[in-house]
Amino acid sequence: MNELPGEILLTIFRKLPAFDFITLLPLVCNRWAKLVASDVYTLKSVVMHHLNSYGVFFFSIKGEAFIDWPSEKFEVYLRAYTQDPLHPLINYCDAFYLCTQFTEIYKHIKTLMISRNLSVYPTEGFTYIKNLTTLVFYEISLNEINKHTLLELGSVYANVNEVIYIKCRISCVLDLKCLHIGFKKLKRLRVDHFRVCDKFLDELLKTHRTLESVRLGHCTIMSDRWIDVLQIRLKGQRSIASLDMHSPYFTEKCVKEFLATDNFFLDKKLLKISFDSALYPFFISIV
């Protein structure tokens, strides 16, 4: 098989599961490791997943970005991978070895999903990926004890610009600023949780001038205050490229005045404000 031309070998390699592509092939020989490292497009689609206390597994995503996935899709997708014997786990020590031994490969991985308890971070850490840009927290508990871990992750993974929280259990006393304040280069944020409110949006827009999109779900927009926050934090500084908001608590007067604002929207055809409820009641794209 090694006698085949490189482009043929790489075509074959691409048909293998992400686990084989990223963990087994580089170990065969230097030539295969270099072939894998050359396939930047495929490597960027590989996600490293820290799965609870068991270990690490890898899978590939194609097409739409994580930030747009319905929460149900995460559950179905991950169940299929974790229960598939073709996608075995490797322990954390082996994952660390691979990342250090094959830096030319692992530097292209952009996404880390964490389902592992954050309380283990001070003693065991997480696998370091130099050029990581996306962090996904899935089904983890967030409380006062591990809020400092969130802040430190923002420093450790300094290039992260997209942060996503899906089905996380957030303590009622945790300051929600901890979800974003540590990530200095934040461009895209998604939080699915009922505690999200206008105060959270206000702090978010005030703190991060680099934001490009925000998606908030599983919460309820309780008043016109959300519209007021957008006007206070964005008007005269940023423009709204698209907006989708749902709330039965909006007043027609406030919405009408907001939509009548000049020099604030790029295209009013891309604005959608509905007087109803929705699972994902808030999305904004800013330029």
HELIX and SHEET records of a PDB file:
HELIX    1   1 GLY A    6  PHE A   13  1                                   8    
HELIX    2   2 ALA A   18  PHE A   19  1                                   2    
HELIX    3   3 ASP A   20  LEU A   24  3                                   5    
HELIX    4   4 LEU A   25  VAL A   28  1                                   4    
HELIX    5   5 ASN A   30  SER A   38  1                                   9    
HELIX    6   6 VAL A   40  LYS A   44  1                                   5    
HELIX    7   7 PHE A   66  ASP A   68  5                                   3    
HELIX    8   8 SER A   71  THR A   82  1                                  12    
HELIX    9   9 TYR A   92  GLN A  101  1                                  10    
HELIX   10  10 THR A  103  TYR A  106  1                                   4    
HELIX   11  11 LEU A  118  VAL A  120  5                                   3    
HELIX   12  12 TYR A  121  GLU A  124  1                                   4    
HELIX   13  13 LYS A  147  VAL A  156  1                                  10    
HELIX   14  14 LEU A  176  LEU A  179  5                                   4    
HELIX   15  15 ASP A  198  THR A  207  1                                  10    
HELIX   16  16 ARG A  225  LEU A  234  1                                  10    
HELIX   17  17 GLU A  252  LEU A  259  1                                   8    
HELIX   18  18 LYS A  268  LEU A  270  5                                   3    
SHEET    1   A10 GLY A  55  SER A  60  0                                        
SHEET    2   A10 VAL A  46  LEU A  51 -1                                        
SHEET    3   A10 THR A 111  ILE A 114  1                                        
SHEET    4   A10 THR A 134  TYR A 138  1                                        
SHEET    5   A10 GLU A 162  ILE A 166  1                                        
SHEET    6   A10 ARG A 188  ASP A 192  1                                        
SHEET    7   A10 SER A 213  GLY A 217  1                                        
SHEET    8   A10 PHE A 282  ILE A 286 -1                                        
SHEET    9   A10 ILE A 240  HIS A 246 -1                                        
SHEET   10   A10 LEU A 271  SER A 274  1                                        
SHEET    1   B 2 SER A 141  LEU A 142  0                                        
SHEET    2   B 2 ARG A 169  ILE A 170  1                                        
END                                                                             
